[in-house]
Amino acid sequence: MDSIRISQDWLDNLSRYVTDLENDGYDAAEENVRFFHEQMVDKARTTSGWEHLADEIEVWSQDGQLWVGLRNKAYVSEAWLIEYGDQENAPNSLFRTLQSQVGLTNENASASAIARYGAGRVT
């Protein structure tokens, strides 16, 4: 009967390669979360009503989801009023208009991946 022998060195190299890919994935995810956060803060700083809350905006992971918002309870009701308005104040949406920030983050992620791994064909 024929057999195939796989050396321990080959398996060790494969294991290191997979671990490096996993670590690269985590690093890339963290870098893109930071990038998205910066985009959000920049947008808040130039959006009327949001300027003074810009530094309170956070992006965090919870329960397997990525969240963006204000966790400092001292500012939540003020942010809600700005975002949705009331009878006296017109809404000034920041969180409901994230399309351009998400698009820029996607472009950043793609450019980073292409720079690291090359532009392969995705099917």
N, C-alpha and C positions, 0 to 999 in steps of 0.2 A: 504494500500500500504506500502510495506517495504521501508525503507530508510537507507542510510549509512551516518553516521556522521563522519566527519574528524575534529579532534580538531585543534584549532588554534595553540596549542603548536607543534603538529605534522607538520603542514604547516610551522611554523617558523623554526623548526629544519631542514626540507627539504630545505628551502630557504637558511639557513646558510650553509648547506652541499654543495649545488650547487655553492654558492658564493665561498666557500673555494676551491672547485675543479677548478673553473674558475681562481682564484688567483694562485693556484698551477700551472696551465697550463701556465699562463703568466710568472711566476717565472722560470719555467723549460725552456721555450722558450728563455728567456733572458740569462739564464745560458749557454744554448747550443750555443747561438750566441757568447757569450764571449769565450767559449771553441773553437769554430771554428775560431774566430779571433786570439786567441793565437796560434792555429795550423798554420794558414796562416803566421803570423809574424815569428814563429819559422822556417818555411820552407824558407821564404824569407831570413832570416839571414844566412842560409846555402846554398843558391843558388847563384852561381856566377853571379855578376852583380846586384843582387837585395839587397845585404847586406845593403847598405846605404839608401835604400828606405823602408826597413822593417817597420820602425816606422810610416811611412806615410800611410800604409795600413789600411783601415777602413772597417767595416761591418755595414750597416745601412738598415733601412726599409724605403721604399718609394713607394707610390702608391700601397700598398698591396704586394709588392715584397721585397725580401731580396737581397741586393746588396753587392758586395765586390769589392773594388778597391781603387783608390787614388782620393780623391776629391780635394786635394790641387793642383790647376791648375799649380803651379810652377813645378810640377813633372810629370804631365800627359804625355807630349811629350817624356820625357826621359823613362818613364815606357813603353810607346807604342813601342819605339825603342828597348828596351830590350826584350819585349815580342815577337815582330814580326820580329825584325831585319830589315836590309836594304841591299843594295848592298855591303856594307863594313862590316857589322856586322851580325853574325849568330843569329838567334832567340834563346832566352832562356826563354822558356815558364814557367810561374809560374801560371798564372790564368787559363790557358787551361789544366792544369794537377792537378786538385784538387781532384781527385778520392780518394786518401788515406786520405786527410783531411775530406772529406765528410763522408767517412767510419768510421773514428775515432769519428767524431761527432755523427754519428748514434749509434755507440756502447756506447758512453757516455750517450746519451739520453735514450737508452734502459736500461742500468745499473741503471741509476738514477730512472727511472720509476719502475723497478723491486724492487729496494731497498725500494721505498716508498709504492708501492701498491701490491707487490708480483708478481709472475710469473703466470699470468692467461693464459687461452687459448684464442688465437686470431683466429677468423674464417674469 
